[in-house]
Amino acid sequence: MNNRLNKPTLVIGSPGTAKTSIVQQYCSAMLKQDPRLIVKKANFSFATLPGMFQTQMEADLEKKSNLIFHPRDGRPMIYFLDDLSMPEVNKWGDQPTLEIVRQVLEQGGFYFLDKDLRGRMMTITRVKYIAAMTHPGGGRNDIPDRCKRHMYVFNVTPPEQATVNSIYGTMIRGYYTYQELKGLADFTDMITQATISLWNQCKIKMLPTPAKFHYIFNLRDLSRIFGGILQSPAYDREDKPVTQEVDTVKTLWKHECERVLCDKLVEKKDKHWFYKELLVQSKRFFGEQTYKRFKDIKYPCYFVSFLRDDTIDEETDEIADLAERIYER
């Protein structure tokens, strides 16, 4: 639609569904077809004002004739408007920043701000527009229908659970297979299923609200959990085994889920629900013994990378490298 019909396009989807990556891949494909193409990106935020957007866009244009502007050297341009729904909604329910976006899409330009040409319309040519935004709701804004009507909307859906299971299961299984830990490689299916099940329960139960707008559980959280597991070495700096036992990996899994999922929760009742649900999932996938061990833990278990002794120079018997430390007050 954007390329053949020159229709402004809006990519909409929940956080973590690769909206920006899809647009970037599309722009890369267009660059291969036309190396003269210019790709520009404007990141919208709560503080983005109409004048800021107009100034940023004018900086990438040059005059063709008196009131007509185009990209430099007459080259085609794709202008990517990321996080389009982020600008502030004023007390009347309007988004002034998006009104100038609507004007560009509807009238093909905006009015000059210079004193000598103020009130005259600047016409912009050879520019195509692509925008991306998240689904409205839970404290996230929608965009005005007057702006949305000018764009062809594509909805990006999250991948199915079987696909997610296949992606992360293959990664973690290959990691332990590479380290020749066959017992852990056979155990990875349970880790993957338990993580996805707990993550799904958090998405269903812990919904975002205006007061808890950050209660968003998406694929990035899964990536952080599995990334933490994959970054744990089989041996430490002193060649002592770290994650070679199944029980140790289970505890590591619990730590990563708490670090990524539970740390988002701000109320005690929400944290209590999370720990209860974590025990339910551990019993379901890891068995009664693991359930009892997690339930009877008196002190939390943390996995960190900075607990080590100072490095001593063998020749001078002095400290060559201080150990990393974290101080808590």
N, C-alpha and C positions, 0 to 999 in steps of 0.2 A: 504493500500500500504506500509506504513512504517513498520507495524508489520509482515505481511505475506510474502511480497516479499523483505523486507529489502531495500526498495527504499527510498532514501532521498526525503523529502516532503517539499513543499513550500506553505504556506498559505498566500494568497494575498487578500487585500480588502481595502476599504476606511477607514479612521480613525473612531473609535467608533463602529466598527462592531464586536467586541469581538474576534478578532483573537487570542490574547494572552490567553484569557479565554478558548477558544476552545482547544488550545494546552494543557493548564494546566489541563483541564478536561480529555483529552485523556491520559495524563501522569498519572493522578490519577487512571484512570481505569486500566492502565497497571500495576501500583503498586499493585492493588488488585489482579491481576492475578499472579504477580511474586513479592513477597515482597523483593527479593534480588536486584531488579532493582534500578539503580542509575539515578537520573534526575539532570542534570546540565544545567544552563542557562548562556548564554553570551549575554550581551546587547551591541549592536553596537552603535556607535555614530560617529559624524564627526571627532573626534580626535582619533578613534581606528586605531592602526597601525598593520601591519602584525606580528611584533615581540610580540606585546601585546597579540594578539589572540593565537599565538603559545605557549607563556609562560603560559597563562591561561589554555590552554588545556593540556599541558604537566604536570601541577600540579595535574591533576586528573587521571594520568596514572602511571602505574608501569611496570617494565621490566618483560617480560615473558621469553625471550631468548635474544640473543645478539642484534638483531635489531628489535625485535617484542615487542610491548607494548600493554597492555590492561588495563581496569579499575581495581582498587584494588580488590584483592582476586578473580580475574577472573569473576566478576559479570557483567551482561549486563548493558549498559548505553544508555540513550537517551540524546542527546546534543541538546538543544534548542537555535537556533541563532535568537534572536529577533531584529527587525529593521535592517534587513540585508542590506537594500539599503542606510543606513545612512553614511557609510565611505566616505571620501573626494574623489572627482574626480579631478585628477591632470590636468595640462594644456594640456596634450596630450589626455585627455578624458578617461584615464584608472583609475581603482580603485585597487591599489596594494593590499589593504587588502583583497579584494574578490578574488584575484588571489591565495592566499594561501588557501582560503576556497575551491576554485575550485580544487586545487591540492589534498586536503584531500578527496573530493568527487570522484575525477577521479582516483587518484593513490592509495588511501587508506592510506595516510600518508604524511609526509613532511620531509625535510632534517634536519639533526642535526645541531645545531648551536655551539655545543661544539667544542673546538679546536682540540681535538684528534679524533673526529668522523665527523668533518665537511666535507660535500660533500656526506655522505652516507645517504640512505633513511631510515627513521623510519616508520615501518609498524604498523598501528593501527588496532586492531581487537575488535570485540564485542561492537561496538559503532554504534548507529543509529542517523541520523541527521534529525531535523525538523527546518524549518526556517519560519519567518513571515516578511512581509513587506507591505507597503502601495502602492497604485497604483501610478505609476510615473506620473509626470506632475505638473505644477504649482509650480516649484521650487524644487520638490522632484525627487530624482534620480531613475533611473532604475538600474538593475544589468546586468552585461555582459551576452550575450547569451551563451558564453562558460561555464559559471557557471550555468545558468538557465537550460541548456539542460540536466543536470544530475538529476534534481528534478522533481517529479510529482507535478503539480501545481493545487491547489484548490482555486477557487475564492469565497470569502465570500460576499454575497450580503446583503445590508441593509434590515431590515424588511419592510414590506408593511405599508402604512399609516394607514390602518385599525388596524393593529397589534399595532403600536405605540399609536394610539388613545385609544385602549382598555387598554393597560398597564398603561399609565399615567392617563387616565380618571378614572380607577378603584382605583388607589392610592389616588387621590385627593378627589374623591367622598367618599371613606371610611374614609378619614381624617375628613371631615366636618360632616359626619354622626356620627362618634364617638364623636364629640364635640356637638352633638345634635343641629346642625345648619342646619335644613332641607332646609331653603331658599337658603343657599349657596350650599348645596349638589345638589339641582336641577339645579343650575347655572353652575356646573362644566363642563358640556358638551361644553358649549360655550367657556369657558376658554381654554379647551384642544384643540378644533378646531381652535380657534384664534391663539394659540401659534404655533401649527404645521403649519398653513397656513403662518404665518409670517416667521417662520424658513425656510420653503420651498422657499419662495420668496428670502430670503437672500442667500440661496444656489444657486439659479438660477442667480441672479443678481450680487452678490459679489463673483466673481470667483477668485481663487488664481492666482497670477502672481509672477515672480521672485522678484519684488519689494514689493509685498503684499502676501508673501508666507503663512502668518498666517491667511489669509481669508479662513478658513476651518470651516464649520458649520456642525457638526455631532451630533450624539445622546448624546454625553456628554453635549452639550449645552442645549439640552432639559432637561437633568437630572438636570443641575444647575438651570434652570428656575423653574421647578417644585419643586426642593429641597428648593429653597428660599421661595416659597409660602407655602410649607408644614412646614417650620421651623418658620413661623410667628405664634405667640400664639394668642388664642382668647382673653386672658386677659394679661395685663402687670403685673409687680411686685406689683403694688398697686391695683390689681383686677379691673382695668379700662378696658372697652372693647376696643379691638384693631381691629381685623378683624372679625366683626360680621355683618357688613353691606355690601350689594352687591357693592355699589359705592367704599367703601374702598378696597375691593378685586380687583376691576377693576384697581384702582390706584396702588395697590401692583403689579398687573400683568404688568402694564406699567413700573414700576420701575425695575422689574426683567428682562424684555426684554431689557431695556436699559443697565442694568448692564452687562448682559451676551453677547448680540449680538452687541449693538451699541458701546460698549467699545473697540471692536476689530478694528473698523474703524478708519483710520488715516487721511483721507482727509475730508474737510468740505463738499464737494459735496456728498460724500458717506453718511455722517451723515445726510445731508439734505434729501437724498433719503430715509434713514431709517425712519426718523420722518414722512415723507409723507406717506410711506407705512404703518407705525403703525396706522396713522389716518384712512387710507383706511380699514384696517382690523378691527379696533374698530367700524367703522361705519357699516361694513358688519355683524359683529357678535353681537355687543352690542347695536346698534341702533343710531339714530340721536342725541339723548340727550347726550350720552357718547362722541360721536364724537365732539360735540360743546364744551363740558366741557374740553376735552383734548386739543382742539385747542386754547381755551381761557386761558389756564394756563400760568400765567406770570412768575412764579418761579417753578423750578423743585421740586418734592416731593420725599423725601428720606425716606426709612424705615431702621432703624438701631437698634442695640441692646445695645448701650452704653449710650444712653441718659437717665440718671436717677440721682436722688439726692444722696448725701452722706448718708450712714447709720449711724444714731446717736445712741449711747449707752444710753438707758433710765436711767440707774443708775448714770452714771458719766456725762451725757449730753455732751460727747465728740464724735468726729468722730471715729467710729469703723471700717468703711470700706469706702475708697475713691471711688467715682464713676469713671468709666472708661471714659477717655477723649481722644479725637483726636485733635491735634493741626495742623492747616494748616498755612503755611507761603506764 
